Amino acid sequence: MKRLLLILSFALLASATNASERNAAPSELLASFGRAQFVEHCASCHGMKGRGDGPAATSLKIAPADLTRIATRRDGIFPDGDIAAIIDGRTEVAAHGSRAMPVWGRDFSARLGEDDIGDQLTRGRVLILVEYLKTIQR
């Protein structure tokens, strides 16, 4: 997993367009990319700050979770694997209950390819979102 994050961070660093992005530490670049992914894919329901108050939240039957309290709800532990499985969604997660959110793993793999490399890139995007969610915990 760490190898994949390292590969993705180098790919992101290589694609950085301005000097401040090129001089950013890999962790800062990953956080920036994670935030961009969150805004693009999650904020409409979970809100810009991840508190479950996005513009689409009121139209949903099940209210979006406050993602800033994941660790709080789990006695201070952030469960990386569980959160990755929920975001990915391609594997049924019984504890998550009904599948009320998009299956991002399927969506990402459709864009990136469904071969081994596409699957690794999909898992990398999910992990980048997981890493971002860790940064917004209260």
HUDA-V538369 format. One line per field, one symbol per residue. psi: psi as a letter, one per 30 degrees, with the letter a starting at -180 (. if undefined). A space follows every 50 residues. Layout:
# HUDA-V538369
psi = ???
This chain:
# HUDA-V538369
psi = eeeeeeeeeeeeeefkfleeeffkleeeeeeeeeeeeeeefefeeflfgg gghlffeffkekkkljffgeeefhhgkjieeeeeeeeeffkkjeffalif llieeeeeeeefkgaeeeeeeeeeeeeeeeeeeefgk.
